[in-house]
């Protein structure tokens, strides 16, 4: 099924899967583990100071000889610094989020660096293709963290029909059934975030992982819509306070201030009561801690069996 896959060829990986670029979560340890497992690991630049990001890149290179990448969040105040660190260190692959990727493409493509924007609409996909992106990650609203407004089920086929470069599906994918669904919709790769949070190589606080493992189908909620940057998290006291502020029409500045530092509080300090426990709806499908390599094998090794079932159903 994946022998002639364009994402595998583009990234030089065994399996067409990217690990999500999750701020405070996606560090060198996790990225290297995913890359060593046959996927593409990513370091999330987030708001890292440039010297810290460079240390993370060097550490990843010491842990793996496989391709890995860096995710640059374009709304971050350190995005320009991250761009130059990536360029100086010739990181082979970069994904971008939360902003227009044009300047990243213009800076990195001449260096031979692959650039893959994460997008949430057909218009963004078309613009990214015109600007020279090598592929796009079409991320549906089922995903964790900052999200768009369209579901993966609808977004992926619309984008696959609209552009010629490869499409990577993200949002709601946590097992082999999700992989098959993504490819059936026109994707040529997948991006997985929430399940990799619970990789044994992930340095996320145990309390954060436990919240994902305990999650059920309605455990996540989307807050922050009035700010223009909605976020999906697991319900807790923080999300209830966001909902209260939104209900009374609080100023955007007050809502944004409430979220400041809350992701770090959850990921690093383990504050899952008043920290931001970002996770996708697929958290309900994650039930244990596993090595990244094992996660990747489970995502793909069941796909042939599922295809057989689909073919039997179609022939009945």
N, C-alpha and C positions, 0 to 999 in steps of 0.2 A: 504493500500500500504506500509506503514512504520511500521507495527506492529512487524515484526521480523527483523527489520533493525539492522545490526551489529554496525553501527556508533552510533545509539541511545543507544544501550546497552553498548558500549565501553565507551562513554562519560557521560552517565547518564543524557541525555537531552531529552526534549520533542520532539524537531524537529531536524533532522540531518543537521544542518546548523552551520558553524563556521563563525565568523566575522573575516575578514582579519587582520593580525598583521601589521598594517600600522604605520610606524615610525612617531612620533609627532602627530598622529591622535588617535591611539588606546590607550587610557588611562583608568584609573580605572572607570571613570564615564560611558564611552561607554561600556566597557567590562561588568560591572555589569548590565547595562540596557539590553544588549543582553542576558545575562544569565537569568535575571529575566523574559525576554520575551519568554524563552523556548529554546534558542539556546546556543551556547558556545561562550562567550565573551573572547577576548584575549587582554592582555596588550602587547604593542610592546616595548621590551627592547631597541631596536635601539642602540643609543649611550648613554643611560642614565647612569649617575654615579650610582654605586651600592646602595648608600643610598637612592637615589631618587626612584629607582626601588622597593626597599623594602617598601618605603612609599606607593607607588602605589598598591602593593600587599596587604598591610594591609588595605588600604582604600577600595579596592574591597571587601575584606572580611567583612568590616563593612557595605557594601551596598547590599550584596547578600549572601544568604546561598546556592546558586546553584553552580555547578561546573564552574570554569573559568580557563583560562590558560595564559601562557606567550609565546610570540614569541621571539626567540633569533636569531638575524641576525649574522651569524657566521663570516662574514667579518668585523664586527665592532671591534674596538680596545678594547671595554669593554665586548666582548662576554664571556670571561672566568670568569669575575666578575659576569656577569648575571647568568651564569651557577651555580655558588656557591650560589648566592642569592636564586635562585629557589630551589636548593637542601636543603638549610638551612630552607626555609619556606615551604618545602613540597608542592609546587604548584602541583596540581593533573595532569595537562596536559601541555605539552610543544610542540610547533611547532618550526621548524627551517627553515631557509632560507639562501640562498647565501653562500653555503659552504657544505662540507661533514659532515654529522651528527654523525659519528662514536663515537667521544669522548663524545658527549652529551648522546647518547644511553648507552654507557658504564658507565657513571657517574650516570645517573638517573634511569635506569631500575631496578637496585638492590634496589632502594628506593621505588619501586612500582609506579613510575611516568610514565604516558603514553607519548610516544614520537612519533610525527607525522611530518616527514620532508615534506617540500614543494619542489617538484621536477619538472623538465621540460623535462625529457627524459626517455625512457624505461630503459636505462642503469642505471640511477640514482635510478629508482624505484626498480630494481632488487638488486642493492647494498644495498639500505636501508632495504629491506626485509631480506637479508642475515645478516645484522648487528643487526637485532632484532627490527626494527620499528614496531609499532602497526598498523599503517595505513600510507598512503601517501596522500598528496594533489597534484593532477596533475594540474598544472597551465598553461593554454594556453596563447599565446601571446596577446590575447584580453585584458588581465588584465592590471591594472594600475601599475605604479612603475616599479621595475626591472622585466624584463620578459625574457622568452626563445624565441625559434624560431619556435615552432610548435603550431598550433591552438588547441583549446580545443576540437573541433570536431574530430580531428585526434588523439590527444594525449591520451584522456581518454580511448577509446576502446583498443588502443594498450597496454596501461598499465594494464587495467582490464584483458586482455588476458594473460599478462606476469607474473602476481604475484597472490598470494592467499590472501594476507591481503587486507582489504577494501581500496577502492579508493574514494577520495573526489575530486570532480571536481571544478575547479576555472577558472575564466576568461570569461567575457561576460554574466554572470548570474545576472539578475535583476528582473525577474518576474517568475510566475508559469510556463510559457512556457519553460523558461530556466531550471527550476527544472526538468520538465518532460524529456527534452532533455538530461540532465546530467544522469538521471537514465536510460534512454533508451540506452545510450552509455556504461553503465556498472558501473557507479558510485553508491555509496551507501550513499553519502552525498554531500553537496555543501559548498563551501566557497564563501562568498560575501564581497567585500570591498567597492567599489565605492558607492553603495546605502546606506551603513551604515555611510559613511562620512556625508550624509545628514540626519542622525537621529537627532531628536531634542535634544537628550542627548549628541551628539557630540560637543566637545568644539572647533571645527575647526572654524576659522574666517568666518564671514558671507560672505565676499567677495569670499572666496574659494567655499563655498557651492553654491553661486549664479553662479559661473562659471560652475559648474557641471549641475545645473538646466538649464542653457542656452545652454548647449552643443548640437550639432547635430551629425549626423552620421560620419562626417569627421573632427570633432573638435580636435581629438587627433593625436599626431604624436610621432614617436619613434626616440629618439636621443641617442647619446653616444655609438653607435655600435663599433667605433674604440677602445674604452676602454675595450671592452669585457663584459661590463655590461650595455646593452641597457635599456632605461627607456621610458615608455609611459607617456606622459603628455598632457594636453590641450595646444593647440598652443597659443603662446604669444611672446613677444619680446625676452624672454630668449631662447625659442626653435629656433627662427630664428637665434640667435647668435650661438647656438650650430651647426645648419646646415651650417652656414657660415664657422665656424672653420673646420668642417669636410670636406667641399668642397675644402678648400685650403690645406688640409693635415696637419693641425696643430698638434703639438706634443700631445701625450696622456696626459701628465702632464698639458698642457694648458687647454685642454678640461675638465679634472677633476677639475682643480682649478675654472673654471667657475661655476661648479655646487656646490661648497662648500657653505653650509649654505643656499642654495636657497629653500630647502623644508621647513625649519623653517620659512623663510621669508614669504612664502605663507600661511602656516597653522596658524602660531601664529600672524604675523604682518599684514596679509591680502594683501601682495604685489603680486597681480595676474598678474602684467605686467612683472616683471623681477624676479619673484619667480617661484619655480617648482610646478606647479599645477598638481600633479600626479593623474591620473584618468584613468579608463579603458574605452574601447569603449562603454560599457554599460551606460556611463554617458548620452548618448543620450536618454536613457529610463527612466531617473530619472527626475521627474518633480515637486517634492514638498518635503518639510521638514515634516517628520513624526516621531512619537515615534518608537523606535526600536521594541517594541512588535507588533505594527501595521504592520511594514515592514515584520516581520517574518510571521504573520498571512496571509498577502497577498501572500507571496511566496508559502505557502503551501495549503491554503484553496481552491485555484482554481484548484489544481492538479487532483482531482477526476473528475471534469467536463471535463477537457482536455482529460483525459483517455477515457471518454465516447465518445468524438468526434473522437478520434483515432480509437476506436473500431468500431464505425459506419462506418467510411471511409474504414476500412479494410474489413468490411462485405458487402459493396455495390458492 
